[in-house]
Amino acid sequence: MGSGFNETIHVPTRLRICALLAGAGEMEFGVVRDALALSDSVLSKHLKVLEQAGFVHLRKGTVNTRTRTWVRLTKAGAGAFKAHVEELQKLAASADDLSI
């Protein structure tokens, strides 16, 4: 694959997370979970992978005595997501050129 293709981001759930965050900036964990219809554990697992890759930043804080987590794409994450989407668009365009 081309240099823009990213195996970490390509996993469907992580691709959806990055797409959501790319358009939103920082989002609260529960909002991401609900928007993507994921369980807490599934979202946590995928966010951990993205965080370890340096693609997302998690920030914890307290709101009305409850701990909350906010998630945002890092600069590296936004760049990797953009490059991955561009690579997918190239793949789709080359498929459109084929006579099937």
Backbone bond lengths (Angstrom), bond angles and torsions (degrees), N, CA, C in turn:
res aa  C-N    CA-C-N  psi(-1)  N-CA   C-N-CA  omega(-1)  CA-C   N-CA-C  phi
1 M - - - 1.455 - - 1.527 109.70 -
2 G 1.313 116.45 164.73 1.456 121.16 179.15 1.515 111.55 -70.51
3 S 1.306 114.38 170.74 1.462 119.62 -175.10 1.530 112.65 -66.82
4 G 1.316 118.36 -19.84 1.455 120.61 -179.15 1.514 114.35 -80.97
5 F 1.331 116.77 -17.71 1.458 120.57 -178.56 1.521 109.27 -68.92
6 N 1.323 117.20 130.85 1.457 120.94 -176.11 1.522 109.63 -125.11
7 E 1.330 116.46 113.08 1.470 121.78 -177.92 1.531 112.08 -61.60
8 T 1.324 117.76 -33.51 1.463 120.78 -179.41 1.521 110.60 -67.63
9 I 1.308 116.53 -46.26 1.467 121.46 -178.22 1.522 111.64 -74.78
10 H 1.323 117.49 -29.72 1.463 121.38 -171.77 1.532 114.46 -63.67
11 V 1.317 118.33 -25.60 1.469 120.54 177.66 1.536 107.40 -54.43
12 P 1.335 118.67 127.36 1.471 120.95 -171.15 1.533 115.59 -49.13
13 T 1.313 118.47 -44.70 1.466 119.43 -178.96 1.524 110.74 -65.63
14 R 1.322 117.35 -40.93 1.468 119.99 179.88 1.528 110.82 -70.27
15 L 1.317 117.54 -34.07 1.462 121.10 175.67 1.529 109.97 -62.45
16 R 1.315 116.46 -42.90 1.474 121.14 178.34 1.531 111.37 -65.57
17 I 1.327 117.30 -40.05 1.466 121.18 177.96 1.530 109.71 -61.39
18 C 1.326 116.30 -48.88 1.468 120.46 -179.21 1.525 111.01 -62.25
19 A 1.321 117.44 -41.17 1.470 121.00 179.78 1.528 110.23 -62.03
20 L 1.316 116.30 -42.64 1.464 120.64 179.83 1.524 110.69 -64.51
21 L 1.319 116.41 -46.51 1.462 120.53 -177.76 1.525 112.03 -70.30
22 A 1.323 117.73 -31.78 1.465 121.16 -178.56 1.525 111.17 -60.63
23 G 1.311 116.33 -34.07 1.451 119.65 -178.66 1.513 114.51 -93.99
24 A 1.327 117.32 -3.90 1.452 119.15 -170.84 1.524 115.52 -120.94
25 G 1.309 118.20 -14.27 1.458 118.18 -172.92 1.515 108.64 76.61
26 E 1.319 117.08 -129.33 1.463 121.42 -179.35 1.534 110.37 -90.53
27 M 1.333 115.06 136.12 1.464 120.48 179.14 1.521 110.03 -132.45
28 E 1.320 115.97 148.25 1.461 121.12 176.42 1.527 108.98 -73.57
29 F 1.322 116.29 142.22 1.459 123.19 -177.43 1.528 111.87 -47.98
30 G 1.321 117.15 -48.40 1.461 121.48 -177.71 1.519 113.00 -63.12
31 V 1.306 116.94 -32.45 1.466 121.06 178.23 1.526 109.73 -69.52
32 V 1.335 115.93 -42.99 1.473 120.21 176.86 1.526 109.45 -62.25
33 R 1.319 116.24 -48.04 1.471 121.91 -179.87 1.523 110.81 -55.03
34 D 1.318 116.45 -49.16 1.465 120.80 -177.13 1.531 111.85 -69.49
35 A 1.328 116.89 -39.64 1.465 120.70 -178.60 1.523 111.24 -63.45
36 L 1.331 116.34 -33.68 1.462 120.53 -177.87 1.526 112.97 -101.26
37 A 1.337 116.55 1.69 1.467 122.50 179.47 1.531 111.35 53.90
38 L 1.330 115.45 51.72 1.464 121.83 179.19 1.520 109.92 -113.74
39 S 1.314 116.32 158.12 1.465 119.96 172.21 1.522 108.00 -80.22
40 D 1.329 116.39 161.33 1.461 121.07 176.91 1.518 111.05 -55.75
41 S 1.336 116.80 -44.45 1.462 120.29 -175.29 1.529 111.97 -66.97
42 V 1.325 117.28 -40.34 1.467 120.23 179.46 1.528 109.95 -66.31
43 L 1.326 117.08 -45.19 1.459 120.11 179.36 1.526 110.19 -62.73
44 S 1.321 117.27 -44.54 1.469 121.10 179.61 1.521 111.51 -58.25
45 K 1.310 116.12 -43.86 1.474 121.29 -179.58 1.527 110.99 -60.05
46 H 1.319 117.20 -46.82 1.457 120.69 -178.29 1.528 111.73 -71.38
47 L 1.324 117.30 -36.44 1.459 119.74 176.95 1.526 111.13 -65.10
48 K 1.322 117.09 -35.76 1.466 120.58 178.39 1.526 110.50 -62.36
49 V 1.333 116.88 -43.50 1.467 120.76 178.32 1.529 110.26 -62.49
50 L 1.333 116.29 -45.50 1.462 120.43 179.99 1.527 111.25 -65.43
51 E 1.322 116.97 -37.14 1.468 121.05 178.46 1.529 110.56 -66.90
52 Q 1.322 117.02 -43.60 1.463 120.90 179.40 1.534 111.40 -63.34
53 A 1.317 117.03 -29.68 1.463 121.50 177.68 1.533 111.46 -80.67
54 G 1.334 116.63 -8.48 1.461 120.73 -178.73 1.515 113.85 83.58
55 F 1.334 116.23 16.01 1.463 120.56 -175.48 1.528 114.17 -92.59
56 V 1.321 118.25 -23.70 1.462 120.87 175.77 1.526 109.66 -130.41
57 H 1.315 114.06 156.28 1.467 121.39 174.45 1.524 107.01 -120.39
58 L 1.326 115.93 131.87 1.461 121.61 177.35 1.526 108.28 -106.22
59 R 1.319 116.42 133.60 1.461 122.07 179.15 1.522 108.00 -125.35
60 K 1.310 115.63 127.71 1.469 120.14 178.78 1.521 109.26 -103.73
61 G 1.315 114.77 146.54 1.450 121.04 177.92 1.514 109.30 -158.09
62 T 1.318 115.53 172.18 1.458 120.71 -179.17 1.525 109.90 -112.03
63 V 1.315 115.39 131.78 1.459 122.57 175.84 1.516 106.77 -128.48
64 N 1.322 117.10 118.59 1.469 121.64 -178.95 1.529 111.50 50.19
65 T 1.297 116.53 49.66 1.473 125.97 178.04 1.530 114.18 67.49
66 R 1.311 118.09 5.94 1.472 120.83 178.47 1.524 109.38 -109.88
67 T 1.322 115.78 136.28 1.454 120.43 177.35 1.520 109.33 -75.72
68 R 1.315 115.07 131.14 1.465 121.93 178.94 1.523 108.43 -123.08
69 T 1.326 115.51 154.88 1.459 121.35 176.92 1.516 108.47 -123.37
70 W 1.328 115.35 131.80 1.452 121.96 175.60 1.517 108.52 -112.67
71 V 1.312 115.72 146.43 1.459 122.31 -175.65 1.519 108.93 -126.22
72 R 1.328 115.67 140.23 1.465 119.94 173.42 1.517 109.01 -147.08
73 L 1.317 116.23 153.61 1.462 120.74 172.86 1.519 108.60 -71.60
74 T 1.311 116.85 140.91 1.451 120.76 171.50 1.527 108.26 -80.85
75 K 1.303 116.52 172.29 1.465 120.26 176.01 1.534 109.32 -60.23
76 A 1.327 116.44 -42.94 1.470 120.69 177.86 1.526 110.73 -63.14
77 G 1.338 116.79 -39.87 1.457 120.99 179.34 1.513 112.10 -65.66
78 A 1.328 116.06 -42.46 1.466 119.84 178.80 1.527 110.46 -63.57
79 G 1.333 116.31 -40.96 1.463 119.99 178.85 1.518 112.22 -66.17
80 A 1.331 115.90 -42.99 1.473 120.17 179.48 1.524 110.61 -65.60
81 F 1.329 117.10 -40.17 1.462 120.77 178.81 1.525 110.40 -64.18
82 K 1.331 116.93 -45.52 1.464 121.24 179.77 1.531 110.42 -60.51
83 A 1.334 117.08 -45.91 1.464 120.94 -180.00 1.530 111.00 -63.98
84 H 1.328 116.44 -37.86 1.471 120.51 179.75 1.532 110.45 -65.98
85 V 1.316 116.19 -45.07 1.469 120.18 179.11 1.529 110.27 -62.53
86 E 1.320 116.77 -41.51 1.468 119.55 177.92 1.530 110.98 -61.52
87 E 1.325 117.03 -39.68 1.462 120.85 178.24 1.531 110.65 -65.29
88 L 1.334 116.83 -41.51 1.465 120.24 177.32 1.526 110.94 -63.14
89 Q 1.332 116.65 -38.21 1.469 120.06 178.06 1.523 111.07 -64.29
90 K 1.345 116.65 -38.91 1.471 120.30 176.67 1.527 110.57 -63.13
91 L 1.330 116.09 -43.18 1.462 120.21 178.55 1.528 111.09 -61.60
92 A 1.333 115.58 -43.95 1.460 119.94 -179.92 1.520 110.74 -65.06
93 A 1.326 117.46 -39.84 1.459 120.98 179.55 1.526 110.81 -65.15
94 S 1.327 116.99 -39.47 1.468 119.13 179.23 1.524 110.97 -68.53
95 A 1.327 117.27 -32.16 1.463 120.72 176.10 1.520 110.49 -68.49
96 D 1.333 116.68 -36.44 1.470 120.65 178.37 1.523 111.16 -63.71
97 D 1.334 116.26 -28.52 1.461 120.70 -178.82 1.528 113.16 -75.16
98 L 1.335 116.61 -17.19 1.455 121.18 -178.76 1.528 110.80 -79.92
99 S 1.287 115.71 144.78 1.464 119.95 172.76 1.515 107.14 -93.60
100 I 1.307 116.15 110.63 1.469 120.95 -177.53 1.510 109.75 -107.09
